[in-house]
Amino acid sequence: MLHIDRRSLRIRLLAWLGGVALLVVVTTWLLHGIFLQSLARDFLGERLQREANHAVAQLEQDQTAVPIALDSVSQGYQVFHHLYVLRFNGLVSASDPQWQQQLAPLLDESGDALIDVNRGTQHMLVYRRHFEWQGTQGVLLVGEDFSQVEAGLATLHWWVGGIAAVLLGMLIMLNMLAVNRGLIPLWQLRQQLEGLRSGKRDRLSLVTPSELDELVDQLNWFMDDIDLRLKRSRESVANLS
């Protein structure tokens, strides 16, 4: 059974470094998902806004009757593969009748805005654009299915998570190597202390980090003091003899 010494300095350092690395990687991965989602939403919203402005500009330049203008817009949006709902002069045109009822409340709201609409598992991003043509107020809703984009983002996010997990494993291994290398002076100190106890050496002589200089000096001073006392004791015994 694997035994872990909780008092071990090596285990403590690895636990702290591993915990910090895990926290940084997980936090970075979560923020990546949030920022990626927000960036994709803003990008798609700007594109929907530009397309709404383009459609309104085409509608304002058309001098034909309103039904013909609505048909023109409808054909254009079928090419773009987007959802649209247009209300003008009491007439409503929609590229998808199923969404027309769902989005109808948005036509009565004021202000241009980017709106999230959910229906079951489907997430639609809709931009509302108010305009005026021939003295009449109109509202245009332009939408696109954001669920497919979210699915692609989720796949990318999990791929990034897998890469982050591999990097985390490599970081933990590098931490282990760094900790083992940093503890080499302590292992050398232990070996020399064993040499002092067995009588194979009388002083400590090793290159240590600055944090251990005072400890080594104190131990050497202690050994010198013991040698001095032993020398005086031998001299006293010799004098008594």
Disulfide bonds with the S-S distance in Angstrom:
none
